[in-house]
Amino acid sequence: MPSPQEAAFNRSVADILIPEYRRQTGKALHLVACDPEFPDLICELPEDSRRLEIELVEIGLFFVAQEDDGLHYYQRRFAEVLAQHRPAYKGTLIRLQTSHAVVSSSRPHRFPHAKSTEAKLIVAEFEELAVKHRERLLPWSACLLRDFVSSSGLPVFPALLRHFDAILINKVPDSYPGRLHGDDPVIDLHSVTQYSMAEIDVAVDRALRSKDKGPSYTADLLVLHTLHADHKPYFAGTAMHTQDIVNAALEHVSLLKGRFNEVWFLNAYFDDTQRLYRIL
């Protein structure tokens, strides 16, 4: 049996799915159960009392969690470095943009281990950037790291450039959360996740393959979704565009043809007044 949290999440999905399904098909569904081991939902068609078995599967950018530990380490170390130069960056929000090389490569990106020489170089270069180029960076800026070059034209911050492309600095009020000391800046390496279109294809393919469990594993409906379940980490993100997900699903759905009568995508939010999209 699913946990109480999973059953509650399944019910919350049904609360969204049932009216959207009626909007798209004209068919009313009545929820019968949201807590069996399989399928995730059982609904009934009142018109003929026929029951529909519905399986749910999340589409997620799971590499985010795998990269988070590395980003947390550098976020903490950058804050510690700038704490030594208080109050130079007081009242600022500092972000680093992930490099194009990282975004275009297969994820997760392996940020250097804390004890590695590369990690020490990254932290040292960040401190040099913040201290030596303070006048260029403050009070606010958006600078490409490759624009910082030596007299010979070589990049000054090669280690940083292997992982980040740009530094962005904005003024923020004293009430802005995320700092341990009033004279510190806020360092944020997490609020924006950049990724290539290939990652959406990987995410959709992973979701569909998770339901490829043999010819006996069937249901009436399979619903892919990007909804947030409170009982587990959320890696979907609203930055994934609906049409990109639908197109990727259309490419891979043949894998499950014959296992599910209908395949749908249920969006976490409305896109042009619509949340539910038919794939198969």
JOGI-V656657 format. One record per backbone hydrogen bond with DSSP energy under -1.0 kcal/mol. CO is the residue of the C=O (numbers start at 1). NH is the residue of the N-H. If there is no record, write none. Layout:
BEGIN
CO_NH, CO_NH
END
This chain:
BEGIN
3_7, 4_8, 5_9, 6_10, 7_11, 8_12, 9_13, 10_14, 11_15, 13_17, 14_18, 16_20, 17_21, 18_22, 19_23, 20_24, 21_25, 22_26, 30_44, 33_42, 41_54, 42_32, 42_33, 43_52, 44_30, 45_48, 45_49, 50_45, 52_43, 53_220, 53_221, 54_41, 55_223, 57_225, 60_62, 61_64, 63_67, 64_68, 67_71, 68_72, 69_73, 70_74, 71_75, 72_76, 73_77, 74_78, 75_79, 76_80, 77_81, 78_82, 79_83, 81_84, 82_85, 85_88, 87_90, 89_92, 91_172, 92_186, 93_170, 94_188, 95_168, 97_165, 99_103, 100_104, 109_111, 113_116, 116_120, 117_121, 118_122, 119_123, 120_124, 121_125, 122_126, 123_127, 124_128, 125_129, 126_130, 127_131, 128_132, 129_133, 133_137, 134_138, 141_169, 143_167, 144_147, 145_148, 148_156, 150_153, 154_150, 157_161, 160_163, 160_164, 163_99, 165_145, 166_97, 167_143, 168_95, 169_141, 170_93, 173_176, 181_184, 186_94, 196_199, 197_201, 198_202, 199_203, 200_204, 201_205, 202_206, 203_207, 204_208, 205_209, 206_210, 208_211, 209_212, 211_213, 214_217, 216_218, 220_262, 221_55, 222_264, 223_57, 224_266, 225_59, 229_232, 235_61, 237_240, 241_245, 242_246, 243_247, 244_248, 245_249, 246_250, 247_251, 248_252, 249_253, 252_255, 253_256, 254_257, 256_259, 256_260, 259_219, 262_222, 263_279, 263_280, 264_224, 265_277, 266_226, 274_271, 275_267, 277_265
END
